[in-house]
């Protein structure tokens, strides 16, 4: 049941704690957070769980009681590099969603290249192997993304599971249809 009933976790301002990866708890952790008093239930599934003394609907959206200030800078992770580059090889332009990407140093480490936002790009394995230690110009220069840029990129790759009760909290700042 855990994988089938995750709960979206929101900050006290009702924005997700994290978009990349999306902040979710398994149903057991969501119930623990609510029972402990650190979170409140915002929306529920129809499914219920029972203990000897309590019957409770499973939370689908929970929110922190106290606001947690989000980090100003985006964490430098492999996933965030791939997300920034839209899961697209920056050399051949091929899109790869299922673990076929690697990250590549534009300026090779052997030549003094750093492992940083401004020197790492997503590359498919064939392009990475073909590049070896040569200098190839990526289609788009690497850059350090802002939280808002990664949030925009994340919308292009919605999570595999997206319960209808999550919609209002994930895309509240999207442009409205006229």
FENKA-V720663 format. One record per residue. N is the residue number from 0. PHI is phi in degrees with one decimal (none if undefined). NEAR is the number of other C-alpha atoms within 8 Angstrom. D_CENTER is the distance of its C-alpha to the mean C-alpha in Angstrom with 2 decimals. Layout:
n,phi,near,d_center
N,PHI,NEAR,D_CENTER
N,PHI,NEAR,D_CENTER
This chain:
n,phi,near,d_center
0,none,5,22.27
1,-57.8,8,19.26
2,-73.3,6,17.01
3,-92.7,5,18.51
4,-132.6,11,18.18
5,-72.0,11,14.88
6,-114.3,13,14.76
7,-69.9,13,12.19
8,-106.7,13,12.57
9,-108.1,14,13.57
10,-76.3,14,15.20
11,-65.5,11,18.92
12,-90.1,6,18.52
13,67.5,8,16.67
14,-107.1,9,13.38
15,-56.2,13,10.18
16,-59.7,10,10.12
17,-148.6,7,6.48
18,-98.0,9,4.22
19,-140.1,9,1.71
20,-76.0,5,2.27
21,-64.7,10,4.31
22,-77.2,12,7.55
23,-136.3,8,10.17
24,-115.5,11,13.56
25,-67.1,11,16.03
26,-61.0,13,19.05
27,-65.9,8,21.17
28,-66.8,8,19.03
29,-63.4,12,18.70
30,-65.0,10,22.49
31,-58.3,8,23.10
32,-64.0,10,21.18
33,-70.0,12,23.22
34,-64.1,7,26.44
35,-71.8,7,26.09
36,94.8,8,25.87
37,-81.3,10,22.71
38,-131.8,11,20.91
39,-119.0,10,22.42
40,-81.0,11,22.00
41,-105.6,9,21.01
42,-147.1,9,21.13
43,-132.5,11,22.38
44,-82.3,10,22.71
45,-76.4,6,26.31
46,-72.6,6,26.34
47,-117.8,9,28.16
48,-122.5,8,28.54
49,-131.3,8,31.81
50,-120.3,6,33.28
51,-57.4,4,37.04
52,-117.9,5,36.91
53,-137.5,6,33.81
54,-119.3,8,32.35
55,-143.1,7,28.90
56,-75.5,10,26.58
57,-69.2,13,23.09
58,-71.6,14,20.60
59,-103.7,16,17.88
60,-139.3,14,16.64
61,-128.3,16,17.52
62,-132.1,13,17.64
63,-64.2,12,18.66
64,-75.0,10,22.32
65,-112.0,7,22.02
66,-67.5,8,19.77
67,-114.4,6,17.58
68,-67.5,4,17.38
69,-71.1,5,13.92
70,-63.7,5,14.11
71,-74.2,5,15.58
72,-100.4,6,14.32
73,-74.9,8,10.94
74,-61.7,5,10.94
75,-83.5,8,12.46
76,-130.0,6,10.80
77,-57.3,7,11.47
78,-59.6,6,7.99
79,-67.7,11,7.72
80,-64.0,14,11.29
81,-61.8,14,10.79
82,-64.9,11,8.31
83,-55.8,11,10.97
84,-87.6,11,13.61
85,59.2,8,12.33
86,54.1,12,12.83
87,-120.7,12,16.43
88,-61.7,16,19.11
89,-81.7,12,20.37
90,-107.5,10,23.88
91,-101.4,6,24.65
92,85.2,8,22.06
93,-73.7,7,21.20
94,-93.3,8,17.89
95,-135.8,11,16.63
96,-104.2,7,13.89
97,-114.0,5,15.34
98,72.8,5,15.52
99,-91.9,8,18.18
100,-94.3,14,16.71
101,-124.2,9,17.77
102,-112.0,11,17.55
103,-127.8,9,20.84
104,-81.5,12,22.74
105,-61.3,12,24.39
106,-96.0,10,27.20
107,-55.2,12,27.73
108,-58.0,9,27.68
109,-61.6,5,31.31
110,-104.0,6,32.15
111,93.5,7,30.51
112,-69.1,11,27.03
113,-89.7,9,24.41
114,-92.8,8,21.01
115,-149.9,7,19.24
116,-52.8,10,17.03
117,-88.2,8,20.33
118,-132.6,13,21.56
119,-116.2,13,18.75
120,-133.4,15,17.80
121,-76.4,15,16.38
122,-144.3,14,19.50
123,-74.4,12,20.65
124,-57.0,9,22.92
125,-60.4,6,26.13
126,-66.3,11,25.57
127,-62.6,11,24.61
128,-68.3,7,27.79
129,-65.9,6,29.88
130,-67.6,9,28.89
131,51.1,6,29.93
132,-102.0,5,31.09
133,-78.3,6,31.93
134,-95.8,8,30.49
135,-118.9,7,28.79
136,-84.3,7,27.47
137,-69.2,9,23.90
138,-59.8,7,23.61
139,-132.9,5,21.54
140,-62.1,7,22.04
141,-67.6,9,19.17
142,-151.4,7,18.12
143,-86.1,6,16.03
144,-78.0,9,13.57
145,-87.7,8,13.50
146,-57.5,9,10.79
147,-67.9,7,12.24
148,-65.1,9,12.19
149,-71.2,13,8.49
150,-63.2,10,8.24
151,-64.3,8,11.02
152,-65.8,11,9.62
153,-61.5,11,6.63
154,-61.9,7,9.71
155,-75.4,6,11.32
156,-130.8,6,9.20
157,-63.4,7,9.04
158,-59.4,6,8.37
159,-62.7,4,11.71
160,-110.1,4,12.79
161,-143.3,8,13.03
162,-71.3,7,16.03
163,-59.2,5,18.22
164,-71.0,9,18.22
165,-86.3,11,14.55
166,-51.4,10,15.38
167,-64.9,7,17.07
168,-95.8,9,14.35
169,-90.7,8,11.43
170,-124.3,7,13.73
171,-65.6,7,16.50
172,-101.0,4,16.72
173,-73.3,5,16.97
174,-66.2,4,20.50
175,-81.3,4,22.88
176,-74.8,3,25.08
177,-101.4,2,28.72
